């Protein structure tokens, strides 16, 4: 193990500071853009992505899953544009957790994301489980991802987030690569925090497993837009109340192929409108949140 667990964190002594312009709650909208980088025979992979709208749908191992591929294609063909239209109309910016290969397959999305003022955070070279890679493979994929984003977006990413979770060496390799301001490979806090990695101070901007539209695919029962909206609203209300005492951050995880469907998109619009109806709320990219935290905690 290269990192020891920390079950204490800030404990009963939360940070006492405010976000820029006196905001008390930072809302981080995250659009996971993975379509075209998932495992598939079409990409030359030995196996295929199992998760679909229908759950984990079994197919004979040698049969190409065209249904799965088309469900992911919906996100890049339709869903991402529907989501970006909402962001534009409500004047909010998101962070793309983008897989490099996905952006390569749809450069128009990369151009629109940059033109819309959204942040591109590296979600890896492929939408892959990095713990299955060797150390050299993982190091090489980090390098390939950085180079790819520089080509498709004109800027290297300053954030890193793996699929599901990192390997035990991921943070060391991210620090080794250099140029990264933060990673989001943790689900253990409501505000950023620092770690010492390879003798260097490293910032973690935690993400969320629950304020996430994956509930539509993972729920055992039918989940409606109202269900998702009400959950986000309840999370926002709790964090907004707490943020009167200590700063809080709310992450909202989105996927173009999931919440980008017409029967679900209303939840996103309603939530953003609800949150914007409160004072001292800051819709921020994760890069902006990281910069603000670093400004308050100079080395």
C-alpha positions as CSV (number, residue, x, y, z in Angstrom):
1,X,0.0,0.0,0.0
2,X,1.3,3.4,-1.0
3,X,-1.3,5.4,0.9
4,X,-2.6,4.9,4.5
5,X,-6.3,5.3,5.1
6,X,-7.5,8.5,6.9
7,X,-10.7,7.9,8.7
8,X,-10.6,11.3,10.6
9,X,-10.2,14.0,8.0
10,X,-11.1,17.4,9.2
11,X,-13.2,15.8,11.9
12,X,-15.0,18.3,14.2
13,X,-12.6,21.1,13.0
14,X,-13.8,21.9,9.5
15,X,-12.1,24.6,7.5
16,X,-13.2,28.2,8.1
17,X,-13.0,30.2,4.9
18,X,-15.3,31.4,2.1
19,X,-15.3,30.7,-1.6
20,X,-14.6,33.6,-4.0
21,X,-17.0,36.6,-3.8
22,X,-18.2,35.4,-0.4
23,X,-19.9,32.3,-1.6
24,X,-20.6,29.6,0.9
25,X,-21.5,26.6,-1.3
26,X,-19.6,25.6,-4.4
27,X,-21.6,23.5,-6.9
28,X,-19.5,21.4,-9.3
29,X,-21.4,20.1,-12.3
30,X,-19.4,17.2,-13.8
31,X,-20.2,15.7,-17.2
32,X,-18.5,12.4,-17.7
33,X,-17.8,12.1,-21.4
34,X,-16.8,8.5,-22.1
35,X,-18.7,7.6,-25.2
36,X,-16.5,5.9,-27.8
37,X,-13.8,5.0,-25.3
38,X,-15.7,2.1,-23.6
39,X,-14.6,-1.5,-24.1
40,X,-16.0,-2.9,-27.4
41,X,-15.1,-5.3,-30.1
42,X,-15.3,-2.2,-32.5
43,X,-12.3,-0.8,-30.6
44,X,-10.4,-4.0,-30.9
45,X,-10.8,-5.0,-27.3
46,X,-11.0,-8.6,-26.2
47,X,-14.2,-8.0,-24.2
48,X,-17.1,-5.5,-24.1
49,X,-18.6,-3.1,-21.7
50,X,-21.3,-4.8,-19.7
51,X,-23.3,-1.9,-18.3
52,X,-26.2,-0.7,-20.4
53,X,-29.7,0.8,-20.0
54,X,-30.8,-2.8,-19.4
55,X,-28.4,-3.4,-16.7
56,X,-25.6,-6.0,-17.3
57,X,-27.2,-7.7,-20.3
58,X,-25.6,-11.1,-21.0
59,X,-24.5,-12.0,-24.5
60,X,-22.3,-14.9,-25.7
61,X,-18.7,-13.7,-25.3
62,X,-18.0,-13.8,-29.0
63,X,-21.1,-11.8,-30.1
64,X,-20.6,-8.1,-30.7
65,X,-23.0,-6.1,-28.5
66,X,-24.4,-3.6,-31.0
67,X,-27.2,-2.5,-28.6
68,X,-24.7,-1.5,-26.0
69,X,-22.6,0.4,-28.6
70,X,-25.7,2.3,-29.8
71,X,-26.7,3.3,-26.2
72,X,-23.3,4.9,-25.7
73,X,-23.5,6.5,-29.2
74,X,-26.7,8.3,-28.1
75,X,-24.6,10.2,-25.6
76,X,-22.2,11.6,-28.2
77,X,-24.7,12.0,-30.9
78,X,-27.6,13.6,-29.0
79,X,-27.3,13.7,-25.2
80,X,-24.2,15.8,-24.9
81,X,-25.7,18.6,-27.0
82,X,-28.9,18.6,-25.0
83,X,-26.9,19.0,-21.8
84,X,-24.6,21.7,-23.3
85,X,-27.7,23.7,-24.4
86,X,-29.0,23.7,-20.8
87,X,-25.6,24.8,-19.5
88,X,-25.5,27.6,-22.0
89,X,-29.1,28.8,-21.4
90,X,-28.6,28.9,-17.6
91,X,-25.1,30.3,-17.9
92,X,-23.2,27.7,-15.9
93,X,-19.9,25.9,-16.6
94,X,-19.1,22.3,-15.9
95,X,-16.1,20.1,-15.7
96,X,-15.8,17.4,-18.4
97,X,-14.5,14.2,-17.0
98,X,-13.4,13.4,-20.5
99,X,-11.7,10.3,-21.8
100,X,-9.1,11.3,-24.4
101,X,-10.1,8.8,-27.0
102,X,-13.8,9.9,-26.7
103,X,-12.8,13.4,-27.6
104,X,-10.7,12.2,-30.5
105,X,-13.7,10.4,-31.9
106,X,-15.9,13.5,-31.6
107,X,-13.7,16.6,-32.0
108,X,-16.8,18.8,-32.3
109,X,-17.6,18.1,-28.7
110,X,-14.1,19.1,-27.7
111,X,-14.4,22.3,-29.6
112,X,-17.9,23.1,-28.1
113,X,-16.7,22.3,-24.6
114,X,-13.7,24.7,-24.9
115,X,-15.8,27.4,-26.6
116,X,-18.4,27.1,-23.8
117,X,-15.9,27.8,-21.1
118,X,-16.0,24.3,-19.6
119,X,-13.0,22.6,-18.0
120,X,-11.5,19.5,-19.5
121,X,-10.3,17.1,-16.8
122,X,-8.6,13.9,-17.9
123,X,-10.8,10.8,-17.3
124,X,-8.0,8.7,-18.6
125,X,-6.9,7.7,-22.1
126,X,-9.7,5.2,-22.3
127,X,-12.7,4.5,-20.0
128,X,-10.7,1.7,-18.4
129,X,-10.1,0.2,-15.1
130,X,-6.5,1.4,-14.5
131,X,-5.9,-1.1,-11.7
132,X,-5.9,-3.8,-14.4
133,X,-2.9,-2.1,-16.1
134,X,0.8,-2.6,-15.3
135,X,2.7,0.3,-13.9
136,X,4.3,1.0,-17.2
137,X,1.0,0.8,-19.1
138,X,-0.7,3.2,-16.6
139,X,2.2,5.7,-16.9
140,X,2.0,5.5,-20.6
141,X,-1.7,6.0,-20.7
142,X,-1.4,9.1,-18.5
143,X,1.1,10.5,-21.0
144,X,-1.0,9.6,-24.0
145,X,-4.1,11.2,-22.5
146,X,-2.2,14.5,-21.8
147,X,-0.9,14.6,-25.4
148,X,-4.3,13.8,-26.8
149,X,-6.1,16.6,-25.0
150,X,-3.4,19.0,-26.0
151,X,-4.3,18.1,-29.6
152,X,-8.1,18.1,-29.3
153,X,-8.6,21.0,-26.9
154,X,-5.5,23.1,-27.2
155,X,-4.7,22.8,-23.5
156,X,-3.3,20.1,-21.2
157,X,-5.7,19.0,-18.4
158,X,-4.9,20.1,-14.8
159,X,-7.2,17.5,-13.2
160,X,-7.3,13.7,-13.2
161,X,-10.1,11.2,-12.5
162,X,-10.0,7.5,-13.1
163,X,-12.9,5.2,-14.0
164,X,-14.4,4.1,-10.6
165,X,-11.1,4.4,-8.7
166,X,-7.4,4.6,-9.0
167,X,-4.8,1.9,-8.6
168,X,-2.5,2.1,-5.6
169,X,0.1,3.9,-7.7
170,X,-2.1,6.3,-9.7
171,X,-1.5,9.4,-7.5
172,X,2.2,8.8,-7.5
173,X,2.2,8.5,-11.3
174,X,0.0,11.6,-11.7
175,X,2.4,13.6,-9.5
176,X,5.3,12.1,-11.4
177,X,3.8,13.2,-14.7
178,X,3.5,16.8,-13.4
179,X,1.3,19.6,-14.5
180,X,-1.8,18.3,-12.5
181,X,-3.3,20.7,-10.0
182,X,-5.6,18.1,-8.4
183,X,-7.2,14.6,-8.7
184,X,-10.8,13.6,-7.9
185,X,-10.2,9.9,-7.2
186,X,-11.9,10.0,-3.8
187,X,-15.4,10.1,-2.4
188,X,-14.6,10.8,1.3
189,X,-15.3,14.5,2.0
190,X,-17.4,17.5,1.1
191,X,-14.4,19.8,0.6
192,X,-10.9,19.5,-0.9
193,X,-7.9,18.4,1.2
194,X,-4.2,17.8,0.8
195,X,-2.0,14.7,0.8
196,X,1.7,14.2,0.7
197,X,2.6,12.1,-2.4
198,X,6.2,11.3,-3.2
199,X,7.2,14.2,-0.9
200,X,5.0,16.7,-2.6
201,X,1.8,18.4,-1.5
202,X,-1.1,17.1,-3.7
203,X,-4.7,18.4,-3.7
204,X,-7.7,16.1,-3.8
205,X,-11.0,17.5,-4.9
206,X,-13.4,14.7,-3.9
207,X,-16.2,13.5,-6.1
208,X,-19.6,11.9,-5.4
209,X,-21.1,8.4,-5.9
210,X,-24.6,9.4,-4.9
211,X,-25.5,12.8,-6.6
212,X,-25.0,10.9,-9.8
213,X,-27.3,10.1,-12.7
214,X,-26.0,6.5,-12.7
215,X,-28.9,5.9,-10.3
216,X,-31.0,5.6,-13.5
217,X,-29.0,2.6,-14.6
218,X,-28.2,1.1,-11.2
219,X,-31.5,1.4,-9.4
220,X,-33.5,-1.9,-9.1
221,X,-36.7,0.0,-9.8
222,X,-37.8,2.7,-12.2
223,X,-36.2,6.1,-11.4
224,X,-37.9,9.2,-12.7
225,X,-36.6,12.7,-13.3
226,X,-38.5,13.8,-10.2
227,X,-36.6,11.2,-8.1
228,X,-33.3,12.5,-9.3
229,X,-34.2,16.1,-8.9
230,X,-35.6,15.5,-5.4
231,X,-32.4,13.7,-4.3
232,X,-30.2,16.5,-5.7
233,X,-32.4,19.1,-4.0
234,X,-32.2,17.4,-0.6
235,X,-28.4,17.1,-0.9
236,X,-28.2,20.8,-1.8
237,X,-30.4,21.9,1.1
238,X,-28.3,20.0,3.6
239,X,-25.0,21.3,2.3
240,X,-26.4,24.8,2.0
241,X,-27.5,24.8,5.6
242,X,-24.1,23.5,6.8
243,X,-22.3,26.0,4.6
244,X,-23.5,28.8,6.8
245,X,-20.8,27.6,9.3
246,X,-18.2,26.0,7.0
247,X,-17.6,26.0,3.3
248,X,-19.1,23.1,1.4
249,X,-18.9,21.7,-2.1
250,X,-21.6,19.7,-3.9
251,X,-20.6,17.6,-6.9
252,X,-23.2,16.4,-9.4
253,X,-22.2,13.5,-11.6
254,X,-23.7,13.4,-15.1
255,X,-23.4,11.3,-18.2
256,X,-24.4,12.3,-21.7
257,X,-25.9,8.9,-22.4
258,X,-28.0,8.8,-19.2
259,X,-29.3,12.2,-18.1
260,X,-29.1,13.4,-21.7
261,X,-32.2,11.3,-22.5
262,X,-35.4,13.4,-23.0
263,X,-37.3,11.8,-20.1
264,X,-34.5,12.7,-17.6
265,X,-33.1,16.0,-18.7
266,X,-35.8,18.0,-16.8
267,X,-34.1,17.0,-13.5
268,X,-30.9,18.8,-14.5
269,X,-32.6,22.0,-15.5
270,X,-34.8,22.1,-12.5
271,X,-31.9,21.5,-10.1
272,X,-29.7,24.2,-11.6
273,X,-32.6,26.7,-11.5
274,X,-33.3,25.8,-7.9
275,X,-29.7,26.2,-6.8
276,X,-29.4,29.5,-8.7
277,X,-32.4,30.7,-6.7
278,X,-30.2,30.8,-3.5
279,X,-27.7,33.5,-2.6
280,X,-24.0,32.8,-2.0
281,X,-23.9,29.8,-4.3
282,X,-21.0,29.5,-6.7
283,X,-21.3,27.3,-9.8
284,X,-17.6,26.5,-10.5
285,X,-15.4,24.1,-12.4
286,X,-13.2,21.8,-10.4
287,X,-10.2,23.8,-11.7
288,X,-11.7,26.9,-10.2
289,X,-12.4,25.2,-6.9
290,X,-8.8,23.8,-6.8
291,X,-7.4,27.3,-7.5
292,X,-9.5,28.8,-4.7
293,X,-8.4,26.2,-2.2
294,X,-4.8,26.6,-3.1
295,X,-5.1,30.4,-2.8
296,X,-6.4,29.9,0.8
297,X,-3.7,27.4,1.6
298,X,-0.4,28.6,0.1
299,X,2.5,26.1,0.4
